[in-house]
């Protein structure tokens, strides 16, 4: 009976440790996904803004990697981390704990920075107010993951002196860690999944060249070509006057699409 309890507790600690380990991996990758979304929307006309976004991602990645390394090698040997009755020591326990708190603070900072970043972008975007508000609200949901990261830090501190790994403190710690992970994954995937949702709801427009920035125009000889257009919102399209020059014709076989930063925003919200 006692042996079974020891085995159970060992497994609980082991899965708890690996759960936190993979939370660090998934949240870091998801934040890079959000950065990859923000860069095309804001454009590359301000290199320093792009560099700041990448710096936020690198800062998150560096602290996450160091924390993961400390978790794995906190004890000698490694299994001593979850096998509390096994032989060995954990000389790096205090260092891991302090760096874990620092990582949580950095993670919360990056969450809030990415969530509030659109506020500095939308004034210069030539899109409807509805699109601007929708984009800010969508990205602003990142503040929830920032709060989850802060609460994860709080319960990490409370769990330091805890002896029972199945106690309420540890359950809350894992809950907020998983909430942070789930929230950031959903936030990073919603913009890219939007076309799928629109199709499922029956509001998906045909994926034709005209919907990508060109309108069909038939020339005198019956050949179809495309006229560039500028999308101001999803319901209004201002057509650029068709060039009469024959050389300006874009044939069906050589059509292509160019998306501006504003068009990226239309796909994101």
JOZIGI-V899754 format. One record per pair of residues at least 12 apart in sequence whose ideal C-beta (glycine too) atoms are under 8 Angstrom apart, sorted by sequence separation. I is the first residue (numbers start at 1). J is the second residue. D is the distance in whole Angstrom. If there is no record, write none. Layout:
# JOZIGI-V899754
{{I J D} {I J D}}
This chain:
# JOZIGI-V899754
{{76 88 5} {214 226 3} {215 227 4} {227 239 6} {228 240 5} {75 88 6} {76 89 6} {122 135 7} {214 227 6} {227 240 6} {39 53 6} {75 89 7} {76 90 8} {122 136 6} {155 169 6} {159 173 6} {214 228 6} {215 229 5} {38 53 6} {75 90 4} {76 91 7} {155 170 8} {158 173 8} {213 228 6} {214 229 7} {227 242 5} {74 90 5} {75 91 8} {210 226 7} {213 229 6} {75 92 8} {118 135 6} {119 136 6} {155 172 5} {156 173 6} {209 226 5} {35 53 5} {74 92 5} {75 93 8} {118 136 5} {155 173 4} {213 231 7} {35 54 7} {73 92 7} {74 93 6} {210 229 8} {35 56 7} {118 139 5} {151 172 8} {152 173 6} {155 176 6} {35 57 5} {70 92 6} {74 96 5} {117 139 7} {118 140 8} {215 237 8} {115 139 6} {116 140 7} {152 176 4} {215 239 6} {225 249 4} {226 250 5} {31 56 8} {32 57 5} {70 95 6} {71 96 6} {114 139 7} {115 140 5} {151 176 4} {152 177 5} {217 242 6} {225 250 5} {31 57 6} {70 96 4} {115 141 7} {223 249 7} {225 251 6} {226 252 8} {115 142 3} {116 143 8} {149 176 8} {224 251 8} {225 252 7} {114 142 5} {115 143 5} {148 176 5} {152 180 6} {223 251 7} {224 252 5} {31 60 5} {32 61 8} {67 96 8} {70 99 6} {71 100 8} {148 177 8} {226 255 6} {70 100 8} {112 142 7} {219 249 7} {111 142 5} {112 143 6} {115 146 7} {148 179 5} {149 180 5} {231 262 7} {28 60 5} {67 99 6} {111 143 7} {148 180 4} {231 263 6} {234 266 6} {27 60 8} {28 61 5} {66 99 6} {67 100 6} {233 266 8} {111 145 5} {112 146 5} {145 179 8} {111 146 3} {145 180 5} {148 183 6} {231 266 6} {28 64 5} {63 99 8} {67 103 4} {214 250 7} {27 64 8} {66 103 8} {109 146 8} {108 146 5} {111 149 6} {145 183 4} {25 64 7} {63 102 7} {64 103 6} {107 146 8} {108 147 8} {144 183 5} {145 184 5} {24 64 5} {63 103 4} {108 149 4} {142 183 8} {214 255 7} {107 149 4} {108 150 5} {141 183 7} {142 184 7} {145 187 7} {24 67 6} {25 68 7} {63 106 5} {64 107 8} {209 252 8} {214 257 7} {24 68 5} {63 107 8} {213 257 5} {104 149 5} {105 150 8} {108 153 7} {142 187 6} {212 257 4} {213 258 6} {60 106 6} {104 150 7} {141 187 6} {209 255 5} {213 259 7} {21 68 6} {59 106 6} {60 107 6} {212 259 8} {104 152 5} {105 153 6} {139 187 8} {209 257 7} {104 153 4} {138 187 8} {21 71 6} {60 110 5} {213 263 7} {20 71 7} {21 72 8} {59 110 7} {101 153 5} {104 156 7} {138 190 7} {57 110 8} {138 191 7} {17 71 7} {56 110 5} {101 156 6} {100 156 6} {101 157 7} {56 113 6} {56 114 7} {97 156 7} {97 160 6} {17 81 6} {53 117 7} {17 82 6} {16 82 8} {13 81 8} {14 82 4} {13 82 4} {13 83 8} {11 82 8} {13 84 7} {10 82 6} {195 267 7} {10 83 5} {107 180 8} {111 184 7} {194 267 7} {10 84 7} {194 268 7} {9 84 8} {10 85 8} {194 269 8} {38 114 7} {191 267 7} {41 118 8} {191 268 4} {191 269 7} {6 85 6} {24 103 7} {31 110 6} {35 114 7} {38 117 6} {42 121 5} {27 107 7} {31 111 8} {34 114 5} {38 118 7} {41 121 7} {31 114 7} {38 121 8} {41 125 8} {41 135 8} {38 139 8} {131 233 6} {130 233 7} {131 234 8} {128 232 7} {34 139 8} {127 232 7} {128 233 4} {126 232 7} {127 233 6} {34 142 7} {27 145 8} {135 265 6} {138 268 7} {138 269 6} {135 268 6} {131 265 6} {135 269 4} {127 262 5} {131 266 6} {134 269 4} {125 261 7} {126 262 5} {125 262 6} {127 265 6} {131 269 5} {127 266 7} {125 265 6} {16 165 6} {34 184 8} {30 181 8} {37 188 7} {13 165 5} {12 165 6} {27 180 6} {31 184 6} {34 187 7} {12 166 6} {16 170 7} {20 174 8} {23 177 5} {27 181 6} {30 184 4} {34 188 5} {37 191 6} {19 174 6} {23 178 7} {26 181 5} {30 185 5} {33 188 4} {37 192 8} {9 165 7} {33 189 7} {9 166 8} {20 177 6} {23 180 7} {27 184 5} {30 187 7} {31 188 7} {16 174 6} {19 177 7} {23 181 5} {26 184 8} {30 188 4} {19 178 7} {26 185 6} {43 260 8} {43 261 4} {40 259 8} {42 261 6} {41 261 6} {40 261 6} {41 264 5} {40 264 4} {41 265 5} {41 268 6} {37 268 6}}
